[in-house]
């Protein structure tokens, strides 16, 4: 077994399992910046070893550096006005793509080729008396839609955004690191309720030039990705959300061709998702922390997309060890089911396809200091990529996260 090597960093803002946060809400009073602009630096790195199974054994070091500038107009006398610009760099290392062969991707840092990218650049105006707001610019869909708050502890990509959404479109949906021009709106019609609507350019970035710093090109051919989400919060303990999304353009049906070999184009590239998360148990004596859990389900058109059904969830305990109130330990499962289109493609290639890929994850976030977190992680991938004959993979990892702001 190869040795684990690690250097720096995991979650800039570690999500406490007992504290469900509203991504559309203004920052709490005690964390608002003293000036109108706050600069934040985050470096996150995963040292990962595929110890057995998968395509090949071996190790990879996957990292991401992120610099953000957040503007809080309230500090400058412009109430309700906020803005954000974020530049990222990923090193482009690929554990899942080259060694494990799984669909859900062991590390959420993996994916794009090495490059600097502008991933967010937006302006938001909130009108408190209406309980509403509108945002425009380069927007990460997953910053407010399909947010798995308790699941943010985990390393596997499926606990960030569901794979039945993440694997759609010509370059994915508008999500880190490839984002698109969009407009989103939210409305809070009653206490605890939030309705959100988003319209995103259907092709974020440029699939043919994935190293570009920024690439925005609007065309009728690309169409749009539209998404709506309804969320219900019950105090600080429970949260429920349900969403629906659809692309306006047609796509190639997987493994379907007409008589001259041209891919058949079909519409209805759409899906649904639902999530429930809750603080299940408090710590004894009224101390901070305790046990939280979540469950997420999603469906998509399996004629177009490889994953047609997804189910995931897990448990996180904050402050399990006495004197370590900020530490978190979690267990999670993610199961991606392959649809009829993926099976047609496998048949055309002369191979079969397992029903689903399932990943089990156990992780522990150790808050070494306010600015650094160490996170040992173990994942067991059952039927990587659904490919028959590929052995289940066992992956060991260490995530390190460093963050600072001023």
N, C-alpha and C positions, 0 to 999 in steps of 0.2 A: 504494500500500500504506500502510495506516495505521501510525503509529509505535507501538512498544511502550512502555508506561509501566509502571513497577513500583515498589513500595515494599517491603513486608515479607513474608517468611518461608516455608520448606519443612520438612520432617521434623524433628520435635523430637528424635527418636532416629533418626538416619540409620542404616539397616541396612547394615552392612558386608557386602559380597558374600561375603567369605571366612569369615564367622563366623555359622553357622546357630544361631539362638537358639530355645530351648524356651519357648513362651508360658505353659506351665503350671508352669514351674520357679520357684523362689525367686530373688530377685536375687543376683548374685554378691557375694561378701564385700566386694570393693573398691568396690561402689557402693551398699551398704546405707545407709539414712539414719542420721544420728547421733541423731535423735529418732524417736518413733513415727509422726509425721505429716510427710509431704513434700508441699509445694504446688508444682505445676508449671503454668507458663503457656506456651502455644504459640499463636503467630499465624502462619497460613499464607495466602499470597495468590498468585493466578495472574493475571498480565496476559496476555491472550490475544487474538490477531488472526486471524480467518478471512480469509486473504489472497485466496483464490480458491475457486470452487466452492461446494458446499453450497446452502443456501437463500438466504442473503444474505452479502455481505462485511460486515465490521465488527469491532468490538472489544468486549471485556467485561473487567471486573475482578471476579474471584470470590475471596471470602475467607472465612476461618473463624478464630474466636478460641475458645480452649479453656482452661479452668481445671480442674485436677484436684487432689483431695486423696487421697493414698494413705496408708493406715494399715498399718504393719508391726508386728504384735503381738509378734514376737520381741524387738523393742527394749524393749517394755514388760513382758516376762516371760510373754507369751501365745504360746508357740511354735505355729506353724502357722496362726495366725489373721491374715488380711489383709482389707482392705476398700478400696473405691474409690468415689469420687463425682466425676462429671464434668459440668460445665455448658458448653454450646457456644453460639456465635452464628454464624450464616451470613448473608451479606448478600443471598442469594437471586438473584444475577445468573445468567443462563442463556446460555451460549454455544452449547451443543449444542441446547438446546430451541428457540432463536430464530434462530440463524444457520447452524449446521452441519447440523442435522437428523439426526444420527447416533444409533444405538441404544445404543452402548456408552459414550457420554459422555466427551468429551475430558478433562474435569477431574473428579477424584474429590471436589472441593469443591462441585460443582454439584448442584442437585436441589431442596431444600426452599425454601418461601417464607421470607423474612427473619423470624427469631424467636430468642429465647433458649430453650434446651431442656435438660432434664436427660436426658442420654443414658446415663449409667451410675450405678448406686447398688447395689452388691452387697457381700456378705460371703462370704468363703471360709474354709473350715477344711480344712487338710491334716493327714493322719495319716501321718507319715513311715514308721513301722514297718510300715504296710500298703501303702505306696507309692500312697496314694489320697487323694482330696480331693473336697469338694463345695462348690458355689457357688450362692448364691440371691440374687435381686434383679433389677434392671434390667440386662440383660447384652447386650453386643454380640456376636452370634454369631461375627462375623468376627475377634474378638480371639483366638480359639483354634481355630475351625473354618475350613477352607479358607484357611489363611494362606499366601500366596505371599511368603516371606521375601525372596528375592532380588529379586522383582518389586516390592517396596515402594519402590524408587527411582523408579518411573515415575509419571507424572501421570494417565494414562488409567485410568478406573474399573475396567476389566476385569482389571487387574493387582493389584487389591485383593481382590475377590470375583468369582467367575465370573458372567457375565451370565445364564447358564441358571439360577442360583439367585437372583441379585439382582433379576430381573424377575418373580419369582413372588409369589403372595399378593395380598391386597387392598391392602396398603400396603408391599409388599416383605417380606422376612424381617426378623428382629430385627437390624438393622444400622444403624450411624450414618447419619443422625441420628435415625431412628425405632426405638427399642428397646422390648422387651416384657418382662414378668415371665417369669422362666425359672428352671429349676434345671438345673445341669450337674454332671457327675461325671467324674472321671478315675481311671484305675488304671494303674500301671506293673507289669505282670506279670513282666517280665524286663528286664535291662539293654538299654537302647536302644529298648524298646517302650513305647508309650502308647496306651491305649484311652480314648476319650472318648464320652460320651453326653449329649445335651441335649434338654430338652423346653421349648419356647417357646410362649407364647401365639401363636395363629395370626394375629392382627391386631395388630401393634405400633402404638402411638399411636392416632389416630383419623383415618381417611381424609377425613372431612368437616370436621375442625378441625385442620389440619396446623400451625398456629401455636401450639398450646398448649404450655406449659412442660413438662407431663407429663400423660399420659392413660393410665391403666391401667383396663381394663374387661374382666373375664373373663366369658365366656358359652359355653355349649355350642355355640351357633351358630358362633362364631368357630373353634372347634376348636383344635388344637395343631399346631405344626411340630416333628417329632421328627427328630433327626440323630445318626448314629453315625460315628465316625472312628477308623481304626487308623493309627498312625504308627510308622515304623521309622527310627531314626537310627543311622548307622554312623560313630562318632566325631564329629568336628566337620566332616567333609567331605561327607557324603551324607545326604540325608533323602528318605523316601518316605512318601506318605500316600494313603489311599483312604477315601472316605466315601459314605454313602447317606443320603438324607433323604426325608421324606414328610409331607404335610399330612393330618390326619384328617378334614377337612371336604370337602364337594363344592364344585366351582367351575363357572362357566359355560364350556361348550365354545366356543372362539372361532369365530364365524361359523356356529354351528349353532342352529336354532330349530325348535320344534314347529309344528303347523299354525296355531295362533293367534298365532304370533310370539314366544312366550315362549322365552327362552334355555334350551337343554338343559343340565341339570346332570349332571356326571360326577365320578367319583372318580379315584383313582390319580394325584393330583398329586404326582409323585415323581421322583427323579433320582439319578444317581451322578456322582462325580468322582474323579479320581486325579491325583497330582502327584509329580514327581521333580525334585530339585534337588541340585546338587553343586558343590564347588570343583573346577574342571577343571585349572587350572594355577596353580602357585605362582609368585611373583615370583623372579627370579634372586637367588642369594645368601642365600636364606632370609629375605628381608625380608617384612614384613607386606603383605598385599594379594594380588592375582592375579586370575585369571579364574574367574568362577562362571556357572552357567547353570541354567535350569529349563524344564520343559515341563509344561503342565497341560491335561487333557482333561475334558469334562463333557457329560452328556446329561440331558435333561428331557422331560417329556410334552409333545409339540408340539401335542396336541389342546387344551391349556389355556394353555400358555405360548408367547409369540412366538418365543423362541429354543429350539430343541430340541437343538442340538449346539454345542459351543464348543471351540476349540483355541487355546492361546496359549503363549507362552514367550519367552525371550530370553537375552541374555548381558550380564554386567556386569563391568567391569574396575575394580578398586580400586587407586589409586596408579599410574596410567598415566604421569603426568608426574613426572619426578625432582623430589624435594622436596615433592611434593603427595600425601602418603601417604593422606590421608583423602578425596581427591576420587574420584568415581566416574563412569565413562562407560558408557552402556548403549544397546543396541538391542533392540527387542522387537516382536512381532507379536501381534495379537489378531483372531481370526476368529469371528464369531457367525453361525451358520447358522439361517435362518428355517424354522419348521416348518409342518406342514399347516394348522394353525389360522390362522396369520398369512396364509397364502396364500388361505384361504377369505375372510378379512376383506377382503383386497385385491381379490379378485374381486367381492365384494358392493359395494365402493366403485367398481368400474369401472376399477380400475388393476391393473397387474401388480406383481410383486415379484421382485427379484433373489434369487439363491440365498443370498447371504450379504453381510455387511458386514465388511470387513477394514481394520484400522488398523495402520499402521507408525509406530513411534515411535523417535526418537533423542534422547537427553538427556545432560546433563553436570551433575553436582552438584559445585559449587565451594564447599568449606568455607572461607569467608572468615575465620571465627573459630569458637571452640567453640560460640558461641551464635547464629550466623547462617550460613545456607547460601543461595547463589544457584544457580539451576538453569535455564539456557536449555533449551528444549524445542521439538522440531519433530515434528508428526504429520501423516501423509497418510492420509486416510480414503477408502477405495475403496467406492463404492456406499453413500453415507450413508443410513441407514435402509432400505436395500434398494429405495428408490424409483426407478423407471425415469425417466430424463430429468434426474435431479439429478446435477450434475457432481461428480467427486471433489473433496474439499476439502483445502486445504493450510493448516495452522494453525501459527502461530509463537507461542511463549509464553515467559514468564519467571516461574518460581516462586521466591519468596523465603520463607525460614522463619526465625523468631526463636523462641528458647526460653529459659526460665530456670526455676530451681527453688530452693527453700530448705526 
